[in-house]
Amino acid sequence: MSSKVVEVWVADLTFPGYMDRLHRLAAEFGEAHPEYEIRIVGNDFRTLPQKIAAAAAQGRAPAIAECYFYITQAARDLLNVDGAPLFTSVEAAIGGRDEILGEPVVIDDIIPAVRDYYTYDGDLTSMPSVGTTSLLFANGDLADAAGIDELPRTWFEVGQACDRLRGVAGLDHTITWANHGMFFQQALAAQGGLLADNDNGRSGRATRLDLASPQMLAWVSWWQRLHKDGHYLYTGGIPDWQGTFQAFADQRVGLRITSSNDVNYMVHAARQSDFDLRVTRFPDNADSAYEGNGIAGTSLWLANGLDEVTQEGALAFLQFLHNPVNAADQHVTNSFLPITNASFDLLEESEWFVDNPHHRAASDQLKTYPDTPGLTLDKITPHGHPASRGALFGDFAGVQDVMTRAMGEVLSTGVDPAARFIAATAEAQALLDAYEADRADGGPSAETSLRVEYFADAKPYSGADLENVVALKRPTR
């Protein structure tokens, strides 16, 4: 008797060994469920959405497809060949069950900050698969030399730390980060700022964008001042993960803001250059109440209209992929957030965080509002602030390009931030309007409607020997 094939299209994020892990898990699932064959197909993450849409138009979409978080609105809008929605709700398909084919259901245990991004109107539409947030890293040796006892937690404290670093450590510049949209989103979320109307597209479809809100201009203006004061190192590239990483690794700056996905690489750089590494949460605007965090990552979408046997296998595999051991292992391997509370607990029980303390910071940041001790996200969801739940609108990647190009001009030419971001709003609105027109004609199909940001330096840390970045003490249970 032949096995039922469940085809899973995933985004190959190009990290060493990334696809090997997924193929191994597919094989393990097949061994436990011989009636199924999980067929993993890796795709270039930049073009996967277009490939999914083309397959849908021909009636041959996979059972499960992975989408980058910028494509969430497009994934909701994609249509099958018969005009029905291409994807169905993962939560609705599970139907309140505790297990599927013997695999315990884990969706209720997903950490709220990640679950909320992929939840609409109280319904978890897709299964989060990769999660990251933004953190501040410091060269501990330079910080000690500058008399910085505690890492800065606010923009004002960042400025103070930079003054000390340049005055004591003699640095030409003191801090850097990539000109990337995720940091705009984190800065907005922390202040409660929105990118789109209708509660960031959460209470209704987003129709109007605003890239010149008070919260956005506060962030952009502070960034510009830090640059004018000679502290912020602008490498000139967009986003230039490589350049900002190298500046920190070479100890040309003492501070770097970056994705939590970079923890392994930052630890490796510190070991290679023999300096102490420290990490803390993303600094916030002390003049604004702290509202929460932004996240980035991917999620797995379940095809609509599958036969019952295929759907059951797909749902079971989604639970298996994110069971505590597998979710914890994903964190160890790639620095991604442990997606579930149980996977975090398993890492803690195995003393992973004791041996690798830098890896805990991202989870801690997402668990608690720093300015309100004890107020955890699970106490305010699913009705948390729409800023911290992320924006939903079409051509998000194009809009991100608009804001990063605008920021590049603010830094390089000194143009007035308000004027430049008002102009950027008009550019962004044109992109959203174009998406809506495309979407209205049979679902999004234009390349611009389905684009994912293009990393010119997609392999920013290719020189790192990743096998030696961390001691892979893998948790088991």
Buried (B, 14 or more C-beta within 10 A) or exposed (E): EEBBEBBBBBBBBBBBEBBEBBEBBBEEBBEEBEEBBBBBBBBBBBBBBBBBBEBBBEEEBBBBBBBBBBBBBBBBBBBBEEEEBBBBBBBEBBEEEEEBBEBBBBBEBBBBBBBBBBBBEEEBBBBBBBBBBBBBBBBBBBBBBBEBEEBBBBBBBBBEBBBBBBEBBEBEBBBBBBBBBBBBBBBBBBBBBBBBBBBBBBEEBBBEBBBBBEBBBBBBBBBBBBBEEEBBBBBEBBBBBBBBBBBBBEBBBBBBBBBBBBBBBBBBBBEBBEBEBBBBBBBBBEEBBBBBBBBBBBBBBBBBBBEEEBBBBBBBBBBBBBBBBBBBBBBBBBBBBBBBBBBBBBBBEBEBBEEBEBBBBBBBBBBBBBEEEEEEBBEBBBEBBBBBBBBBBBBBBBBBBBBBBBBBBBBEEEBEBEEBBBBBBEBBBBBBBBBBEBBEEEBBBBEBBBBBBEBEBBEBBEEBEBEEBBEEEEBEE
